[in-house]
Amino acid sequence: QVQLVESGGGLVQPGGSLRLSCAASGSIFSIYAMGWYRQAPGKQRELVAGITRSSSTNYADSVKGRFTISRDNAKNTVYLQMNSLKPEDTAVYYCNAHHPLAPARSDYWGQGTQVTVSS
């Protein structure tokens, strides 16, 4: 079992920055691939960024060059640094933990944190 708790969301003006954190507990954090997803009203949840246990990363095209995902295994935490934020980045952001030997339906999810980009 893995428990995930996100923090760091809020209201920011266009062009601003936020850093999301996701603290994990309950299992061996370092073996999990971690990801950030987001869901805007009326839209499907989408992958924003992912990081493997060896710290390889991947990003959605819409956030490349603006967002950076990182992990600190010593702190059992994954981060999402979001710069040059745009109104279209407004969504609930969810942290995800995926065990490499388990199916996706066994993934763990946080409760979500709201990010609103507006002037």
C-alpha angles and dihedrals in degrees: 000000000000126000118202126195120186126202140166103068124132147117118314135167122247110279092027131118139237134179119213121202130198118195116200129200139168104052144035100300096191095066094057128090107227131208145177119223131179137202124198122197111285094007136100122257111266136193113253102176139344136197127194126218087262089052098251108152139206132185141196110254090242093063103034111128092016106060129052126193120201139163137213108201092187089061096035088233137130122199137201115201108198119194133174090023119200131201089251089063088070108120145105107281119214131195117222133196120198124188108216093225097046132078120257091252087068094058120125123233136196124227094257135245125233120239116189121184111193142131 
